[in-house]
């Protein structure tokens, strides 16, 4: 591991900004979801009322967990089918200046599932596959709604934890509407303008054809990028307009835009943690969880950075074809040479190691999946961190919702295991964690390894599955593991190196995404439903303290031991052994 | 034939718990003192451990069932290795792993059998108490005893609810029942372990008798209240034996968690094979099973039921019978303890501590009158007045020149006293004595009421003393200060409770002023004065509505509804049948202070479970580092870097992990049976200490343990 001041400072500054953002964002979330007045009230409230009137939603009607979940399922499935139809028919639909034809069924299905589950796994290159209409009406629509659905679910689950009477978790339609109207839209408008300022295109014109300095004619893809980019990041979607995602200068032009994009990934997740503490009546509860995930974030970010900055020892001496020994200098030089050092393969020069690894850690900590560097080219350990981040359930700040309720499942588990050690039936927020709660939390946490390890194990021995691997050995295993990890975790970032646009990978991937989203959220909602109706026991000196460092450490311990160890055997054969081989002089 | 039996008359604030005071004075020997590892239990447990290998028994415990299936699989592997020449080199290793896997199952079975064994031994003792002598059944409608009355000799199993039986001196009581006539001293040692006989009589709160106890003197006619198989003794045997032990809610939840963890690790291990095949070197079935068994939480899985049984058993050791494991768990969760003042917080009886004169009377006058009024008074209060008058006020023996006529206390007159020739003395409640004086034309001095109020405010009970001599007007001499004596050490106890997060509420029939003073002196958090069964019930409901769990003790029939409503209701064994049935625990010692111990046992049970679960899961870290490099080092020699324990060979590494995993179960049996000690410190401290010990310790210990086993195996050339 090698560290530079620059890289560590970037991590520190970024984390500090997230700490500062958590409270204001959290307070705004309280206003949005607890239906208090916001600044936008005069403009947006009439629109909100109008939407309810048109759709026949009764604003004050409360739903129990079943009604809430059913409404969410209906909405998501309808959106999924709509997107599928648009993709298939895009050739015949308007706003198609680049003349894209209909998408083939397996890919269309994979993409439809991908965007409606907030995964945004892309088995296609955006600019070469999708029409502008598909991008804007199909994909960007889902970028908003799938994010708002995630938020609504998180808010509903939190209500289950904190409410003191009744079984109601809120109203899905109201939460969805308010999430989009008061939260995502206003921020995205400002955010898109910022991106335009930084140089991101926003146009309905087709691709630009230019003659380059060398005299070649070059086609430069353009499009309504800024509007899509904003929600791609804020909604932790991650599905890029371009194939190169946030590594593309038109999606992420500058270090400044890079910072803002990273901040927008964590903002809502960090805000949700504050929101949680606030509505639970004790902000310290939220800060304890913030501390736990903050710790996991920092450890991951530092390791990933250290591994990449350290570079690849094999490159120190590379035997080129003509037997001449090539030495790649991977040391870091500040000012004079301004050499980033480390493993720069697959990274953008304008970002360097620090901004690349931080982006990678952040995008996988939360369920974003946007990337600004090529994970396949990372060192084994550098590439294992993002994979592990996702495998844990993207609980680190969690993005728009899904990670947040994943974190709460670990909290339930931690409280149940260790809570007994204070000599009481475990309780969290005064509610007893009993049979049903443990059952539901355990099922939810079982879903992730089931899908990730199950599909990977199948693909790795299935001849077609193996044939799509581009690198042999442990690296190939990492590629497959990453693909199913990312899809199950609804992250969407790609390790690349695995050719996944095949019917096998499209269908199994879509299935993994569906399991990862609904197989997880249904037990979680059931748990919230059970908790909502529970009596609250007042806290006293005999109750398990759920604030403070000790509790945060406990949660971290449970996440690492229960969550991470599940994947240890698989990783031992993938990135870990690859790393050990690399330092012993063998690469893949 | 009837022998006069004197018992202190029950008064409003002195429930008939006379025996309690005496009981506490001496140190009670634990009833059936059975050592943790008694040879007899040990040998039975070893046999039972093998009997429990039956898959139908194992299937109830998903974790150990997986281990058993795994053991069976490796056994098949071993047989295969005998037949297949290619596998011959692995024979010894496969056999060793197989044996240790079977040991793992046996050790877990042994733990459970040990826990049950103690109960079974106790049940055997209880069974001996079951009566074999025929019962004397009387014709229906018999209400009284007549010498030589006709009865029908029937075996105890033929008795049904409602039958009447005669039990005379020397007879065993055939079944549970209510005394309809007679008084007898009964030896209840078979049930309570207490050899001093107790008095049972018809009517009132002490009319219940238990089958298996013995009448020592006199006779009683008992109406049978239980059918055979449902008696207290039968239930007690079933309980201590754990015959129809139901899993408790928390245990069920923990079982689910353990089952899901097992599935997760099963998944991790099963999917490892395809990954290994891809990597070019499939892992042997034996190694996979070894990895699986080491990862799934066998430590807690193997000890879980033993912990539960031992928890119940610890209560039995304290002479408390929990009717369900659920109640024991609830005891750990209790937020509010309702404690009866008398007998629990204060000594059973109030004692006279001072004579306060009024109306210009001399202390001698007052002391003499107080003494006279109390000479025939057999109540503890009366005796204490005599003692105070003689010892502190130096009153001479009273020479009665004439017969003393004792006017006993009654609920309507609320005073007692003595008439002797020309003199009448009375002592009693202030308003009653004032009314008596007033009625006889005496004056009411102004300083009586302030004195009375002052005593009441101080937590005492004022008894006004008045005297009427022939020919003169009656006059009030003064007030006796009866004081409640708070038991020593109660304040510390309640402080401890507060640290545990438990509020204590004192329940008393006293007026609020008195109640407050005693509550302050004893250091309870709150009190309920002038308690009635209704207000008691209301208090419980209010607390429960606020999300709190309530525990209480009770013995009277009027306590029954509250006992049933409370989350933990401990009925005194001396109490009525109704109370015993309403509560979910019975204290055979009838010691209300026991409630505090019950709470501790409940907490201990939960802590033990949590500690061993944490320990079990934390163990996995080291096992990964032992087995994963060992399994794959042949394919990727570089994985040797993960072999942080520097275990000698792959086979020795795997075997060491399996052996550690099996031995740790045996090593933790004493902890599971005795329970993790509970200390009344705040939850935060408890959590920190236990996390360090069982969490961090659970991570570190197996690294050391596996290394040591590896060294031993190497030294013995077994690896």
Interface residues (C-beta under 8 A of the other chain):
Chain A: X413 X416 X417 X418 X419 X420 X421 X422 X423 X424 X425 X430 X433 X434 X435 X437 X438 X439 X442 X443 X445 X446 X449 X450 X453 X454 X456 X457 X458 X460 X461 X466 X473 X474 X476 X477 X535 X536 X537 X538 X540 X541 X542 X543 X544 X545 X548 X550 X553 X554 X557 X561 X562 X565 X566 X567 X568 X569 X570 X572 X573 X574 X576 X577 X580 X581 X584
Chain B: X249 X250 X252 X253 X254 X256 X257 X260 X261 X263 X264 X265 X267 X268 X269 X270 X271 X272 X273 X274 X275 X276 X277 X278 X279 X291 X295 X329 X332 X333 X335 X498 X499 X500 X501 X502 X503 X546 X547 X548 X549 X602 X603 X604 X606 X607 X609 X610 X611 X613 X614 X617 X618 X620 X621 X624 X628 X629 X632 X636 X638 X639 X641 X642 X678 X682 X683 X684 X686 X687 X688 X690 X691 X694 X695
